[in-house]
Amino acid sequence: KGYAGTQRNAVAVWSGDIVSRWDDMRDQISGGVNMALSGLPNWTFDIGGFAVEKRYEDQDPAHLPEWRELNTRWFQFGAFVPIFRSHGQFPYREIWNIAPEGTPFYESMAYYNRLRSALLPYIYSLAGDTYQRDGVIMRGMMMDFPNDPKVRDINDQYLFGPAFLVAPVTRFGATSRQVYLPAGSSWLEFATGKRYKGGQSIEAAAPIERMPLFVRAGSIVPTGPVQEYVDQV
């Protein structure tokens, strides 16, 4: 939530008290890109949604699988926005409150938490670019691939800095999704290292443990050790 002129103050902006729904999560993709295009790079959302539907409040066994999957998918997405944070009404949002250790949901969230920590040097360099060169972190694909007309109408994937193409899973029960790989570069699937030619759409695997994530060939991605606190880096 911002206002005209907020850009000059380098403030952090969040998307408001959104609801724990798949549609609300999907809307965050275009919301974050639009904020970046408006000159506001330090943007975030409430992972899992802030306002909870009644069916989730009492952890009804009939709705628990969807609650866990929604939070897991949103957590994966949240690891690749400028500010990574979980927040919301009851139920509690610590990963051990969402699902027990050892379940695919817990293990996926723990993995993306560690990955975010390892990527802090890369993220820090992106943050520096916003200050030094008026750059942005969460980028619409047209910003980096203006000569590829196919990217202009895609609103469900984006770039996280120049290196990563992020394709959040925003449908309950999905185990794959279509991803468009922009022309002008080759792309490496982060999970497997498989190389793809740009300028094509693929059906990317998306088991609950992972979100489709690709790295632009030739990218330099500085990483560091996994730390418990940011100030340990």
Residue, then its C-alpha position, 0 to 999 in steps of 0.5 A: k500500500g503506497y501513494a504517489g511519490t513513495q518511490r523517492n523514499a525507498v520504502a517497503v510496500w506490501s499488498g495489504d490484507i489479502v485473503s488465503r485463496w489461490d486467486d489472491m496468490r495468483d494476483q500477487i504476481s502481476g501486483g509485484v511486477n506492476m509495483a516494480l514498473s512503478g518504481l517501487p522495488n521493495w515489495t512484499f505480501d503476506i505469505g499464505g494470505f492474511a485473512v483466513e477463510k472460515r473453513y481453514e480456521d479450525q483445521d478441519p481435516a477435510h480442508l487441511p490438505e488444501w491449507r497445507e498445499l496453499n501455504t507451501r506453494w505461497f512459501q515457494f513463491g515468497a522465497f523469490v520476492p524482494i521481502f520474504r515474510s509469512h504473516g496472517q491471522f490464525p492458524y499460526r504460520e510457522i512451518w511446523n504449525i502448517a505441517p509436521e516435519g517429514t511431510p512434503f509440505y514441511e520439507s519443501m518450505a524448509y528447503y526454500n527457507r534455506l535456498r533464500s538464505a543461500l541466495l542472500p548475496y545475490i539478493y543483496s546485489l539486486a538491492g544494491d542495484t535498486y539504489q545505485r542504478d534505479g534497478v528493480i528486483m521482481r521484473g516483468m519479462m518484457m523488461d529484459f526481453p523487449n524484442d520477444p512479443k510473446v512475453r507481453d501477455i504473460n502474467d503468471q511468471y516473472l524474473f527475479g533479478p536478471a538470472f531467475l525465471v520464476a513460475p509459481v504454482t497457483r492451482f490446487g492439486a497441480t503437479s505441472r504448469q506451462v512455462y514460457l522461456p523467452a527467446g534470446s537465451s537458453w535456460l537451465e532448470f534449477a532442480t535438474g540442470k536440464r538445458y532448454k532453448g528459449g522461445q518456447s513453451i514447456e510443460a514444467a514438472a511441479p511436484i509439491e516439493r518444488m516450484p518451476l524455476f529456471v536460470r538464464a544461461g551464462s548468469i552469475v549467481p553469487t551464493g553464501p552459506v545458509q545462516e539462521y539470521v540475516d545479520q550473520v551473513 
